[in-house]
């Protein structure tokens, strides 16, 4: 039945009762009701027809995270009045890592609410927390740093040295650095490969986003004492490998496990510089001898040419063991059609 022409209705005409859709699935908008596909009819505030614009989402996420971290650091001043030394300085560093980890993760819950998604979409599904992929990643990370240092020992540029800790101090420092680097892994991997990667991938595609954020990940290591551009490039390459693990497993838990175990092995177990920093409370008294392009110098193993060779081998191995891409950018709840964003340039 044809709908009446609005021009033929006087202001005093009776309102037109909308008819329901026919059993044949009439897809035309019903008279008197807004088109459900119209952004003004179905899209919440701050969102367009394909959800929140990535630039706006990134801005909200970063602003909220920075504000939260600032508040936590401000509160921390009451626990750690300056200056702090010795064991207090280590506990202050642990508090700082917890603060920035919360600053990276908690705003994701706000973004999930704004975007009408599950927070699990951003890379750290809660049901998989510390599950199989986390522990497998941990084994990969510890094995990788061990193989790297064994290779350097074979080349006569690294020596494991002797045990420097004894008794309960072995357990205490192992536990402390385990917790510390777990927080480091959660903070850095979620910040650079969680919400920011998800939002940027919606905008430019997965691998371009991964490349840009991996460069940023390498750049944040430059202020470390002892770091240099080669070491920052090594950190960026490791970050890019973590993007591959996210792409192929669908979560960041493998990367978090790998990251935590790699850093724990460098700092505590083998006592080598970690991105230019050396920490107290390490198990061995190791040493480097030889040219910096082989040893990494003050940067540590991440600045060695052997590290770049290792990363190529890790990439190839992981590509063979986990051949299927599982990471996707899903549509926000309530949209009528799936979003189609390019997510790969390699698969």
C-alpha positions in Angstrom: 0.0 0.0 0.0 1.4 3.4 -1.0 2.2 5.8 1.8 0.4 9.3 1.7 2.2 12.2 0.3 3.2 14.5 3.2 2.4 17.5 1.1 -1.3 16.4 1.0 -1.6 16.3 4.8 -2.9 19.4 6.5 -1.5 20.4 10.0 -4.7 19.1 11.5 -4.6 15.7 9.8 -4.6 12.5 11.9 -1.2 11.0 12.5 -0.3 8.2 10.2 0.0 4.9 12.0 3.2 3.1 10.8 2.6 -0.3 9.3 4.8 -3.2 10.3 7.2 -4.8 7.8 5.6 -7.3 5.5 6.3 -11.0 5.8 8.3 -10.7 2.6 10.9 -8.5 4.5 10.1 -5.0 3.2 13.4 -3.2 3.9 12.1 0.4 3.4 11.9 2.7 6.4 8.5 2.8 8.0 6.6 6.1 7.7 6.8 8.2 10.8 9.9 6.4 12.2 13.6 7.3 11.6 15.6 5.0 9.4 17.4 2.6 11.8 20.5 2.6 9.6 20.7 6.4 10.0 23.6 7.5 12.3 21.3 9.9 14.1 18.8 7.1 14.9 21.1 4.3 16.1 24.5 5.7 17.0 25.2 6.8 20.6 26.9 10.1 21.4 30.6 10.4 20.4 30.2 7.8 17.7 29.7 7.7 14.0 28.2 5.0 11.8 31.3 2.8 12.3 31.8 3.5 16.0 34.0 5.9 17.8 36.5 7.6 15.5 40.0 6.1 16.3 41.7 9.5 16.8 39.0 10.5 19.4 39.3 7.1 21.1 43.1 7.4 21.3 42.8 10.9 22.7 40.4 9.8 25.4 42.4 6.7 26.3 45.7 8.5 26.6 44.3 11.5 28.5 42.5 9.2 31.0 45.6 7.0 31.4 48.0 9.9 32.0 45.6 11.5 34.6 45.2 8.2 36.4 48.9 7.5 36.5 49.6 11.1 37.7 47.1 10.6 40.6 48.7 7.3 41.6 52.2 8.8 41.5 50.9 11.8 43.6 49.5 9.3 46.2 52.8 7.4 46.1 54.7 10.4 47.5 53.1 9.7 50.9 54.5 6.2 50.9 58.0 7.1 49.5 59.0 10.6 50.6 62.1 11.7 48.7 64.9 10.8 48.7 64.8 7.0 48.9 67.7 4.6 48.8 68.5 0.9 48.9 65.5 -1.5 49.3 63.1 1.4 49.5 64.1 2.6 46.1 63.3 -0.9 44.7 59.9 -0.9 46.3 59.3 2.6 44.9 60.1 1.3 41.4 57.7 -1.6 41.9 55.0 0.9 43.0 55.7 3.0 39.9 55.4 0.0 37.6 52.1 -0.9 39.2 50.9 2.7 38.8 51.7 2.9 35.1 50.2 -0.6 34.5 47.0 0.5 36.0 47.2 3.7 34.0 47.4 1.6 30.8 44.8 -1.0 31.6 42.0 0.7 33.6 41.1 3.3 30.9 40.4 0.4 28.6 37.2 -0.4 30.6 36.1 3.2 30.0 36.8 2.8 26.3 34.9 -0.5 26.2 31.9 1.2 27.7 32.0 4.1 25.3 32.5 1.8 22.2 30.0 -0.8 23.4 32.5 -3.6 23.3 34.0 -6.1 25.7 37.3 -4.9 27.2 38.6 -8.4 26.2 38.6 -7.2 22.6 41.6 -5.1 23.3 44.0 -8.0 23.7 44.0 -9.2 27.3 41.0 -11.5 27.6 40.4 -12.0 31.3 39.4 -15.7 31.0 42.9 -16.4 29.5 44.8 -14.5 32.2 48.0 -16.5 33.2 46.7 -19.4 31.2 48.5 -21.7 28.8 49.6 -19.0 26.3 51.2 -16.9 29.1 53.3 -19.8 30.3 54.3 -20.9 26.8 55.3 -17.3 26.1 57.3 -17.4 29.3 59.2 -20.5 28.2 59.9 -18.9 24.8 61.2 -15.8 26.5 63.5 -17.5 28.9 64.7 -19.9 26.2 65.4 -17.0 23.8 67.5 -15.0 26.2 69.4 -18.2 27.3 70.1 -19.2 23.7 71.3 -15.6 22.9 73.7 -15.6 25.8 75.0 -19.1 25.1 75.7 -18.0 21.5 77.6 -15.0 22.8 79.5 -17.3 25.2 80.4 -19.6 22.3 81.8 -16.5 20.5 83.9 -15.7 23.6 82.3 -12.3 24.2 80.2 -13.2 27.3 81.0 -15.1 30.5 78.4 -16.2 33.0 80.6 -15.6 36.0 79.7 -16.8 39.5 76.7 -16.9 41.8 76.4 -13.7 43.9 73.3 -14.5 45.9 72.8 -17.2 48.6 70.1 -18.6 50.9 66.7 -16.9 51.0 68.0 -13.9 49.1 67.9 -16.1 45.9 64.2 -16.7 46.4 63.3 -13.2 47.5 65.0 -11.4 44.6 63.7 -14.0 42.1 60.2 -13.3 43.3 60.6 -9.6 43.5 61.9 -9.3 39.9 59.3 -11.8 38.7 56.5 -9.6 39.9 58.3 -6.4 38.7 58.7 -7.6 35.2 55.2 -9.1 35.0 54.0 -5.5 35.7 56.5 -4.2 33.0 55.1 -6.8 30.5 51.5 -5.9 31.2 52.1 -2.2 31.1 54.3 -2.0 27.9 52.5 -4.7 26.0 49.0 -3.4 26.7 50.0 0.3 26.2 51.6 -0.3 22.8 49.8 -3.4 21.6 46.4 -3.2 23.4 43.9 -0.5 23.0 46.2 1.8 20.9 46.9 -0.9 18.4 43.3 -1.9 18.2 42.2 1.7 17.5 45.0 2.4 15.1 44.4 -0.8 13.2 40.8 0.3 12.6 42.3 3.4 11.0 45.3 2.3 8.9 45.3 -1.5 9.1 47.0 -4.0 11.5 50.6 -4.1 10.2 51.0 -0.3 9.5 49.7 0.3 13.1 52.1 -2.4 14.4 55.1 -0.8 12.7 54.3 2.7 14.0 53.7 1.6 17.6 56.7 -0.7 17.6 58.9 2.3 16.6 57.3 4.3 19.5 58.0 1.3 21.8 61.7 1.4 20.8 61.8 5.2 21.2 60.7 5.2 24.8 63.8 3.2 25.8 66.1 5.9 24.5 66.1 8.0 27.8 67.4 4.9 29.7 71.0 5.4 30.9 73.3 3.3 28.7 70.7 3.0 25.9 71.6 4.0 22.3 69.8 4.0 18.9 70.9 0.4 18.1 69.5 -0.8 21.4 66.2 1.1 20.7 66.0 -0.5 17.3 66.4 -3.9 19.0 63.6 -3.0 21.4 61.4 -1.9 18.4 62.2 -5.2 16.6 61.2 -7.2 19.7 58.0 -5.1 19.9 57.2 -5.9 16.3 57.7 -9.6 17.0 55.2 -9.3 19.9 52.7 -7.8 17.4 53.1 -11.1 15.4 52.3 -13.1 18.5 49.2 -11.0 19.0 48.2 -11.4 15.4 48.6 -15.2 15.4 47.3 -16.1 18.9 44.6 -13.4 19.2 45.7 -12.3 22.6 48.6 -10.5 24.3 49.2 -13.2 27.0 51.9 -14.9 25.0 53.7 -11.6 24.6 53.3 -10.7 28.3 54.8 -14.0 29.3 57.7 -13.8 26.8 58.4 -10.1 27.8 58.4 -10.8 31.5 60.6 -13.9 31.2 63.1 -12.2 28.8 63.5 -9.2 31.2 63.7 -11.5 34.3 66.4 -13.5 32.6 68.4 -10.4 31.6 68.1 -8.6 34.9 68.0 -11.3 37.6 69.2 -14.6 36.3 72.1 -13.6 34.0 72.7 -10.1 35.3 73.2 -8.3 32.0 72.2 -4.8 31.1 68.5 -4.6 30.2 68.0 -1.8 27.6 70.9 0.1 29.2 70.0 -0.4 32.9 71.6 -2.7 35.5 69.6 -3.5 38.6 70.8 -4.9 42.0 69.8 -8.3 43.3 71.0 -10.4 40.4 71.9 -14.1 40.7 75.1 -14.2 38.6 78.1 -11.9 38.3 78.5 -12.1 34.5 80.6 -10.0 32.2 81.1 -9.0 28.5 84.4 -8.9 26.7 84.9 -7.8 23.0 83.5 -5.5 20.5 80.2 -3.7 21.2 78.5 -4.8 18.0 78.8 -8.4 19.3 78.2 -7.7 23.0 75.8 -4.8 22.8 78.0 -2.9 25.2 76.2 -0.8 27.8 72.9 -1.5 26.1 73.1 -5.2 26.8 72.2 -8.2 24.5 69.4 -6.2 22.8 72.1 -4.1 21.1 74.1 -7.1 19.8 73.9 -8.3 16.2 73.2 -11.7 17.6 69.9 -10.4 19.0 68.7 -9.4 15.5 69.6 -12.8 14.1 67.7 -14.4 17.0 64.6 -12.3 16.3 64.6 -13.4 12.6 64.7 -17.1 13.7 62.0 -16.5 16.3 59.8 -14.9 13.7 60.2 -17.8 11.3 59.6 -20.4 14.1 56.5 -18.6 15.4 55.1 -18.2 11.9 55.4 -22.0 11.3 54.0 -23.0 14.7 51.1 -20.5 14.7 50.2 -20.1 11.0 46.7 -18.7 11.3 45.8 -15.1 12.0 43.3 -14.9 14.9 43.4 -11.2 15.9 40.4 -9.2 14.5 38.9 -5.8 15.0 35.3 -6.6 15.9 32.3 -4.3 15.4 30.9 -2.4 18.4 27.7 -3.9 19.8 24.5 -2.6 18.2 25.8 -1.9 14.7 23.9 -3.4 11.9 26.8 -4.6 9.8 30.4 -5.8 10.5 33.1 -3.2 10.0 35.6 -4.1 7.3 39.1 -2.9 8.1 42.3 -4.1 6.5 44.2 -6.1 9.1 47.0 -7.7 7.2 49.6 -7.0 4.6 51.4 -10.3 5.1 48.7 -12.9 5.2 
